[in-house]
Amino acid sequence: MHERAHLRASAALLALFLAGGLWIEAALGLRAPFVADDEIRRSFLRLGHAHGGLLALANVAVAYIMVRLRTPEAWARLVRVACLAGAALVGGGFAAGGAVHGPTDPGPAILLVPAGAMLWLAALAVVCLVRPGDLPPPGAKQGSQEGGERAGEVLDHA
């Protein structure tokens, strides 16, 4: 995944979670029993909306940081996928865990949340520790090691 695809996917995730928030507010405003009368569902749908939206914005920040730090492309590709998947898992896990839940606890989909959080933690560790010129990750193509060959291009010309 390249920089522009990462930014577009981040914007799409943000739109998705913002639309989810509008849906939640509309359901509450119309007193829809599906949301208004169910405290667990309402809380977890809001958690999904908030976490998903914020992590979508954090994806934009990570894209900018990787360009500025000239993260090698092979590592940057892994970080982009991990951050996007992590945002979707955290936001979607909260929302799905609240949409289908037991009498006192969220549903099993809530287990997606820690998986997404771990993806984010690993991705941020890579962003913090990998420097230009470092070896590519195991299994990466040998020619994809140069970081910053287009550094600044996306954010300057996008």
Contacts in CASP RR format, 6 or more apart in sequence:
PFRMAT RR
TARGET T0000
AUTHOR 0000-0000-0000
METHOD contacts of the structure
MODEL  1
MHERAHLRASAALLALFLAGGLWIEAALGLRAPFVADDEIRRSFLRLGHA
HGGLLALANVAVAYIMVRLRTPEAWARLVRVACLAGAALVGGGFAAGGAV
HGPTDPGPAILLVPAGAMLWLAALAVVCLVRPGDLPPPGAKQGSQEGGER
AGEVLDHA
1 9 0 8 1.000
1 77 0 8 1.000
1 80 0 8 1.000
1 81 0 8 1.000
1 84 0 8 1.000
2 77 0 8 1.000
3 63 0 8 1.000
3 66 0 8 1.000
3 67 0 8 1.000
3 76 0 8 1.000
3 80 0 8 1.000
3 150 0 8 1.000
3 153 0 8 1.000
3 154 0 8 1.000
4 154 0 8 1.000
4 158 0 8 1.000
5 80 0 8 1.000
6 59 0 8 1.000
6 63 0 8 1.000
6 80 0 8 1.000
6 83 0 8 1.000
6 84 0 8 1.000
7 60 0 8 1.000
7 63 0 8 1.000
7 154 0 8 1.000
7 158 0 8 1.000
9 59 0 8 1.000
9 84 0 8 1.000
10 56 0 8 1.000
10 57 0 8 1.000
10 59 0 8 1.000
10 60 0 8 1.000
10 63 0 8 1.000
10 84 0 8 1.000
10 87 0 8 1.000
11 56 0 8 1.000
11 60 0 8 1.000
13 52 0 8 1.000
13 53 0 8 1.000
13 55 0 8 1.000
13 56 0 8 1.000
13 59 0 8 1.000
13 84 0 8 1.000
13 87 0 8 1.000
13 88 0 8 1.000
14 53 0 8 1.000
14 56 0 8 1.000
14 57 0 8 1.000
16 56 0 8 1.000
17 48 0 8 1.000
17 49 0 8 1.000
17 52 0 8 1.000
17 53 0 8 1.000
17 56 0 8 1.000
17 91 0 8 1.000
18 49 0 8 1.000
18 53 0 8 1.000
20 45 0 8 1.000
20 49 0 8 1.000
21 45 0 8 1.000
21 46 0 8 1.000
21 49 0 8 1.000
24 35 0 8 1.000
24 42 0 8 1.000
24 45 0 8 1.000
24 46 0 8 1.000
24 49 0 8 1.000
27 34 0 8 1.000
27 35 0 8 1.000
27 36 0 8 1.000
28 35 0 8 1.000
28 36 0 8 1.000
28 42 0 8 1.000
29 36 0 8 1.000
34 41 0 8 1.000
35 41 0 8 1.000
35 42 0 8 1.000
35 45 0 8 1.000
36 42 0 8 1.000
40 98 0 8 1.000
40 101 0 8 1.000
40 102 0 8 1.000
40 104 0 8 1.000
40 105 0 8 1.000
40 106 0 8 1.000
41 98 0 8 1.000
41 99 0 8 1.000
41 101 0 8 1.000
43 98 0 8 1.000
44 94 0 8 1.000
44 95 0 8 1.000
44 97 0 8 1.000
44 98 0 8 1.000
44 99 0 8 1.000
44 101 0 8 1.000
44 106 0 8 1.000
44 110 0 8 1.000
45 94 0 8 1.000
45 95 0 8 1.000
45 98 0 8 1.000
45 99 0 8 1.000
47 91 0 8 1.000
47 94 0 8 1.000
47 95 0 8 1.000
48 90 0 8 1.000
48 91 0 8 1.000
48 92 0 8 1.000
48 93 0 8 1.000
48 94 0 8 1.000
48 95 0 8 1.000
49 91 0 8 1.000
49 95 0 8 1.000
51 90 0 8 1.000
51 91 0 8 1.000
51 94 0 8 1.000
52 87 0 8 1.000
52 88 0 8 1.000
52 90 0 8 1.000
52 91 0 8 1.000
52 92 0 8 1.000
52 94 0 8 1.000
53 87 0 8 1.000
53 91 0 8 1.000
55 83 0 8 1.000
55 86 0 8 1.000
55 87 0 8 1.000
55 90 0 8 1.000
55 91 0 8 1.000
55 120 0 8 1.000
56 87 0 8 1.000
58 83 0 8 1.000
58 87 0 8 1.000
58 120 0 8 1.000
59 80 0 8 1.000
59 83 0 8 1.000
59 84 0 8 1.000
59 87 0 8 1.000
62 79 0 8 1.000
62 80 0 8 1.000
62 83 0 8 1.000
62 123 0 8 1.000
62 124 0 8 1.000
62 127 0 8 1.000
63 80 0 8 1.000
63 154 0 8 1.000
63 155 0 8 1.000
64 155 0 8 1.000
65 127 0 8 1.000
66 76 0 8 1.000
66 79 0 8 1.000
66 80 0 8 1.000
66 127 0 8 1.000
67 148 0 8 1.000
67 151 0 8 1.000
67 152 0 8 1.000
67 154 0 8 1.000
67 155 0 8 1.000
68 151 0 8 1.000
69 127 0 8 1.000
69 131 0 8 1.000
69 132 0 8 1.000
70 132 0 8 1.000
70 147 0 8 1.000
70 148 0 8 1.000
70 151 0 8 1.000
71 79 0 8 1.000
71 126 0 8 1.000
71 127 0 8 1.000
71 130 0 8 1.000
71 132 0 8 1.000
71 147 0 8 1.000
71 148 0 8 1.000
72 130 0 8 1.000
72 132 0 8 1.000
72 133 0 8 1.000
72 134 0 8 1.000
72 136 0 8 1.000
72 144 0 8 1.000
72 145 0 8 1.000
72 146 0 8 1.000
72 147 0 8 1.000
72 148 0 8 1.000
73 144 0 8 1.000
73 145 0 8 1.000
73 146 0 8 1.000
73 147 0 8 1.000
73 148 0 8 1.000
73 149 0 8 1.000
74 136 0 8 1.000
74 137 0 8 1.000
74 140 0 8 1.000
74 141 0 8 1.000
74 144 0 8 1.000
74 145 0 8 1.000
75 126 0 8 1.000
75 130 0 8 1.000
75 134 0 8 1.000
75 136 0 8 1.000
75 137 0 8 1.000
76 147 0 8 1.000
77 144 0 8 1.000
78 123 0 8 1.000
78 126 0 8 1.000
78 137 0 8 1.000
79 123 0 8 1.000
79 126 0 8 1.000
79 127 0 8 1.000
82 119 0 8 1.000
82 120 0 8 1.000
82 122 0 8 1.000
82 123 0 8 1.000
83 119 0 8 1.000
83 120 0 8 1.000
83 123 0 8 1.000
85 116 0 8 1.000
85 119 0 8 1.000
86 115 0 8 1.000
86 116 0 8 1.000
86 117 0 8 1.000
86 119 0 8 1.000
86 120 0 8 1.000
87 116 0 8 1.000
87 120 0 8 1.000
89 112 0 8 1.000
89 113 0 8 1.000
89 115 0 8 1.000
89 116 0 8 1.000
89 119 0 8 1.000
90 112 0 8 1.000
90 113 0 8 1.000
90 116 0 8 1.000
90 117 0 8 1.000
90 120 0 8 1.000
91 113 0 8 1.000
92 109 0 8 1.000
92 112 0 8 1.000
93 109 0 8 1.000
93 110 0 8 1.000
93 111 0 8 1.000
93 112 0 8 1.000
93 113 0 8 1.000
94 106 0 8 1.000
94 110 0 8 1.000
94 113 0 8 1.000
96 107 0 8 1.000
96 109 0 8 1.000
96 110 0 8 1.000
96 112 0 8 1.000
97 106 0 8 1.000
97 107 0 8 1.000
97 108 0 8 1.000
97 109 0 8 1.000
97 110 0 8 1.000
98 106 0 8 1.000
98 107 0 8 1.000
98 109 0 8 1.000
98 110 0 8 1.000
99 109 0 8 1.000
100 107 0 8 1.000
100 109 0 8 1.000
101 107 0 8 1.000
132 147 0 8 1.000
132 148 0 8 1.000
133 145 0 8 1.000
133 146 0 8 1.000
133 147 0 8 1.000
135 145 0 8 1.000
136 142 0 8 1.000
136 143 0 8 1.000
136 144 0 8 1.000
136 145 0 8 1.000
END
